[in-house]
């Protein structure tokens, strides 16, 4: 179940993708000209577009997402790119042929999957022998702040526990290395890349990102605070902390890659 749905989610996803060095990560993990690639959980298609640039006219990229609206947005955004195809499908059961792709990518999807091993097995299934499987995901988002008042840390932990009850895993990034090894992937590597870095006052984009997160998470988080007023107060104080010119706020993404044997 996708917990982040809101009116501003497509915008948030695109802004998030554009703020990170995704091109560099795709290059680092082996996506190359002429590849047949899969973007598993493509959202509005921002990263799929970057993948299409990387594989060029000789390659092809397929984007899949479970959300019908995201697929429509991705198709509209990329209709000028003939080497792109978008399909509505669950990453845990894509319906795509086995041993098809040279490179399979999934970003910020596994955090929502309590049955992530099923999804990983599916990504491996559709990858050709010798192809690369790459999962990029968060690890501890929201806790790397200094100063970080104890009551804000406790409030953030309440949100995390409410999300965990719905199957969300804030620390999934660190778990993928073991998952890849146990699934039989070879040459498993992990790269740590910035999710964001805010020395001093956070930029407007990052504040918007967190505002949209808090709005989307309200149905899950409000009960953990005993009501909307207390939750709203927490969110406002967290945003004030992000805007503090004296503080450091950062988060990391862990990118795990492996080869199908």
N, C-alpha and C positions, 0 to 999 in steps of 0.2 A: 504494500500500500504506500502510495506517494503522499507524504505528510506535508509537503511544502506548497500545495496548490493554492494559488491566490490570483487575483486579477493582474498583479504585477509580476507573476512568476516568469513569463517568457522574457520580459525585459531584464529581470534580475539574472537569469541564466546567461543571456547574451552578454551583458555587461561583465559578468564574472569570467566568462570565457575570454573576452577581449582584454581583460586586465592581467592575464597570465601569459607566460611564454609558452603557449601550447605548441607553436611551431617548433621551438627548440626541443621540447619533450618528444614530439613525434619523430623528429630527426634522430634524437639520442637513442630512442628505442627501436629504430630500424625501419620505419616506414620509408619507402623509396619509390622512385619513378617506375611506373608500370605495374605496381602491386594491385592485387584485388584485396580490398580492405573492408572491414565491417566496423561501424560505429554502433555499439550495442548500448542503447539508452541515449539516443542522439538528441533528445529534446528538440529545440527549435532549429537545429541544424548548423549552429555556428562552428562547432569543431568539425563536423562533417565537411563543411566548406573548406576548411584548412587542410583536411585530409585529401580532398579532391585536388587542391593546388599542388600538394606534395606528390601524388601519384601521376599527375599530368594526364594528357589525352590518351596515353596508352594504357592507363590503369582504370580502375572502377571502384567506387565506394558505395556500399549499401548502408543506409541508416535505418535502424529499427527503434521504435519506442512504443510503449503500451498505450500512450495517451493519444487519442485521435486528433485532438486539437494541436498538439505539438507537431505531429506528422504533417498536418495541413500547413502550419507555419513554415516548417522546414521545406516543404515542396514549393511554397510560394517564394521563399527566400532564394532557392537554388534552381529555379526552373530554367535558367540560362545555362546550366551545366549538364550536358548530356551524359557525363560519366558518373552521375549520381542517381541512385534509386532509393526511395523511402518506402518502408513497409510498416504497418501497424502490427506489432508482435511483442510478446513478453520475452525478455532476455533469457528467461529460464526455459523457454520452449519456442524457439524462433520459427521452426518449420523450414529452415533453410537446409540445403543439402550438406552432408558431411564432407569433410576434407576439401573445403572450397576456398578458404581465404588464406592469403599470405600473411596477413596482419589483422589482428582483432583487438579493438580498443574499447574500453568501457570506463567512463569517468563519473564519479559521484552517483553511482547506482548501487553498489554493493552495501553501502551504509544502510539502505532501506530494506535489505533482504535478510530475514532471519534464516532462510535456507540458501545462503550464499554458495554453498558447495554445489547445489543443483545448478545454479547459474554458471559457475566456473566450469562444471562438466559440459554444459551446453556450449560455452565459448570454445572449449578445447575440441569438442566434437566437430564444429564447423571449420576449424583451422586445419589446413593441410599439414602433413608431416613436414617438419622443418620450418613451419611458420611460427610467428611470434604472437603470444597472448599478452596483453598489457592491461592492467587494472590500476587506475589512478583514483585514490580516495583520501578522505580526511583522516586526521588523527588528533583528537583532543581539541577540536575547534571550540573557541570561546574561553579557554582557560589560560592561555598564554598572555597574561596582562600584568603589568607592574607600573604603578601600584594597583593592587586588586583587593579592595576591601573585603573582609571576611563575609559580611552579609551578602555581598554581590556574588561571591564564590558559592555560597550556600544556595542562593536563589538559582544560579545557573545549574547547580547540581540537581535541584528539584526538577528543572525542565528536562535534564538528561534522563533522570529516573522515570519521568512520565513518558518520554520517548522510548526508553528501553522496554517499557511495558507494552508498547506497540510494535516491538521488533526492530527498532532503530539501534544502530551500533555506532557510537561516536568514536570508537577506537578501532574501527575495522581496518584502517590502513596498516597497522602494525601486525595484523593477523594474516595478511595475504601471503607473506613469504612462506609461512608454514603450510598454508592451504595449497600454494603452487607446488611445493615440494611433495606433499602427500598425494597430489593429483597426478604425479609422474612427470611434470614438466622439468626440462633440463635447463642448465645455464641460467638459473633464476637470479635476478639482480633486483636491487631496490635503490631508487633514487629519491632523495628528499628535495622537494622544491617548495618555494614560498606559495602559500595560498593567499596571504596578504602580509604586508609589513607596514606598520604605522608608527614610526618614531615621531612623537608629537601628535598633533591633532590629525585624526583620520580624515581622508579626503571625502568629498560628498558622495562619491560612488559607493564607498564602503559603508557609510552611514545609511544610505538608501538600501543597500543589501541587507543590513541587519534590521532595519525597519520592516522590510518585506518579510524577512524570516519571522520576526516576532508576530506580525499580523497573521501569517499563515499558521503559526504554531499555537495561537490563542485557544482554539477548541481543545487541544490536548493539555496545554500548560495552565490555563486558568484554574481548573480544579485543584492543581497542586499548590496554588497560592491562596486557596479559599475564596476566590472571587476575582472579578475583573479589575477592581481598583488596585488591589495589591500587585497583580500581575503587571498592570500598566505602570505602576510606580517602579517596579523592578526594571522594566524595559527602558523607561525614561532615564533612570540612573545609569544603566549600562551604556546607553548612547552618550550620556554626559561623560562617562569615563572614556569612551572612544574618542571624544572630541577634546580631551584634556591635552594641552600642549606640552605638559610635563611628563606624560606617561608613554610607555612603550607597549604596543599591542601587536601581536603577530600570530600567525597560524601556518601550519605546514600541511602539505599534501605528500603522501607516500605513493610513488609510482613503482609497481612491481611488474616485472616482465619475465617471461620464460618461453622456452622453445618446445614445441610438440615433437616428441620423438617418433 
